Amino acid sequence: MKNAPHRFPSNEDSIGIEIVGEALPKNVPDNQRVYEPVTKEQNKSLKWLIQELRFVLKIPVSEVFRHPTVSRKNPSEAATAQW
C-alpha cells in the first residue's frame, strides 16, 4: 500500500478536521471558487487541535496533510491553514 499523500486515505485510517469558510464567487462552478482565508482564531484552534491529536495518538507531523493533498478537493481549501 502506498503512503499518503500518494494514495487517498480512507475513513478507517484518517481524521478529517473541518474549517468552515465561504467559497466565492457564488456564480461560478464549485471547482472554480476560491475559499476565503482561514481566520487567526481558526488557525489558533487548528494548531491546538492538531498538537493534541498528534500527542494523544502519536501521529508524526509527516502524516498531517491538507485535504486537497490527499483527496479530490478544491486546491484553495485550507490553503491558509497553519499548524
Buried (B, 14 or more C-beta within 10 A) or exposed (E): EEEBBEEEBEEEEEEEBEBEBEBEEEEEEEEEBBBEEBEEEBBEBBEEEBEEBBEEEEEEEEBBBBBBEBBEBBEBBBEBBEB
